Amino acid sequence: MKKQLRGGRINRINPLIQQIISNELLRNSESILNKSTITHVTTSPDMKRSTIFVSSIENNKGQLINALAKNRSKIQKELAKQLTTKYIPKIQFEIDSTFEHVDKINEIISNINE
């Protein structure tokens, strides 16, 4: 018998939340949101809060955070329409800085190799 991993429900909900919010960002009229990507989603075990990690092609984090904050309630409403769970998690956005760290590491490695 296969051992179930802890947090099975959360592991099923996170990709669904990511898909719904990604579609909303693509449909948005602001071009900065159209060029952004959701890298991953973490939801609390009680399903009350979700943190959405967002990355963008462009390097203007301030504008991205402002656009996300401005459209948060609209995105939250669409999430409430499409999710069929008892609780709809309150979303908060964070900028994912993973790619910046990768660039720094690659730069350090290339300097070492030279």
C-alpha positions as CSV (number, residue, x, y, z in Angstrom):
1,M,0.0,0.0,0.0
2,K,1.3,3.4,-0.9
3,K,2.2,5.7,2.0
4,Q,0.3,9.0,1.7
5,L,2.4,12.1,2.1
6,R,1.5,14.6,4.8
7,G,-0.6,17.5,3.5
8,G,-2.2,15.6,0.6
9,R,-5.1,18.0,0.3
10,I,-2.8,21.0,0.3
11,N,-0.7,19.4,-2.4
12,R,-3.8,19.1,-4.6
13,I,-5.1,22.6,-3.9
14,N,-1.8,24.5,-4.5
15,P,-1.6,23.7,-8.3
16,L,-5.2,24.5,-8.7
17,I,-4.8,27.9,-7.0
18,Q,-1.7,28.5,-9.2
19,Q,-3.6,27.7,-12.4
20,I,-6.6,29.9,-11.5
21,I,-4.4,32.9,-10.6
22,S,-2.1,32.4,-13.6
23,N,-5.2,32.6,-15.9
24,E,-6.3,35.7,-14.1
25,L,-2.9,37.4,-14.6
26,L,-3.0,36.5,-18.3
27,R,-6.5,38.0,-18.7
28,N,-5.5,41.2,-16.9
29,S,-5.2,44.4,-18.8
30,E,-2.0,45.5,-17.2
31,S,1.0,44.4,-19.3
32,I,3.3,43.9,-16.3
33,L,0.9,41.2,-14.9
34,N,0.7,39.6,-18.3
35,K,4.5,39.2,-18.3
36,S,4.7,37.7,-14.8
37,T,4.7,34.0,-13.8
38,I,3.6,32.3,-10.7
39,T,6.6,30.1,-9.6
40,H,4.9,28.4,-6.7
41,V,2.1,28.5,-4.1
42,T,2.1,27.7,-0.5
43,T,-1.1,27.3,1.5
44,S,-1.5,27.0,5.2
45,P,-2.8,23.7,6.6
46,D,-6.0,25.3,7.7
47,M,-6.6,26.7,4.2
48,K,-7.0,30.3,5.5
49,R,-3.9,31.8,3.8
50,S,-2.0,31.3,0.5
51,T,1.3,32.9,-0.4
52,I,1.7,33.3,-4.1
53,F,5.3,33.6,-5.3
54,V,5.5,35.7,-8.5
55,S,8.4,36.2,-10.9
56,S,8.7,38.6,-13.8
57,I,10.7,38.9,-17.0
58,E,11.1,42.5,-16.4
59,N,13.2,43.9,-13.5
60,N,10.6,46.3,-12.0
61,K,9.6,44.7,-8.7
62,G,8.0,47.9,-7.4
63,Q,5.5,48.2,-10.3
64,L,4.8,44.5,-10.1
65,I,4.0,44.6,-6.4
66,N,1.8,47.7,-6.9
67,A,-0.1,46.0,-9.8
68,L,-0.6,42.8,-7.8
69,A,-1.8,44.8,-4.7
70,K,-4.2,46.8,-6.9
71,N,-5.7,43.7,-8.4
72,R,-5.6,41.4,-5.4
73,S,-9.3,41.7,-4.6
74,K,-10.3,41.0,-8.2
75,I,-8.1,37.9,-8.2
76,Q,-9.4,36.9,-4.8
77,K,-13.0,37.0,-6.1
78,E,-12.2,34.9,-9.1
79,L,-10.5,32.4,-6.9
80,A,-13.6,32.2,-4.7
81,K,-15.7,31.6,-7.8
82,Q,-13.6,28.7,-9.1
83,L,-12.5,27.0,-5.9
84,T,-15.0,24.6,-4.4
85,T,-13.6,24.3,-0.9
86,K,-15.1,25.3,2.5
87,Y,-12.6,28.0,3.0
88,I,-11.2,30.3,0.3
89,P,-7.6,31.2,1.3
90,K,-6.8,34.8,1.6
91,I,-4.0,35.4,-0.9
92,Q,-0.9,37.5,-0.5
93,F,1.8,38.0,-3.1
94,E,5.6,37.9,-2.8
95,I,8.3,38.4,-5.3
96,D,10.2,35.2,-5.9
97,S,13.9,36.0,-5.9
98,T,15.1,32.5,-6.9
99,F,16.3,33.6,-10.3
100,E,18.3,36.4,-9.0
101,H,20.1,34.0,-6.7
102,V,20.7,31.6,-9.6
103,D,22.3,34.5,-11.6
104,K,24.6,35.4,-8.7
105,I,25.6,31.8,-8.3
106,N,26.3,31.4,-12.0
107,E,28.3,34.6,-12.0
108,I,30.4,33.4,-9.0
109,I,31.0,30.0,-10.7
110,S,32.1,31.7,-14.0
111,N,34.5,33.9,-12.0
112,I,36.0,30.9,-10.3
113,N,36.4,29.0,-13.6
114,E,38.3,32.0,-15.2
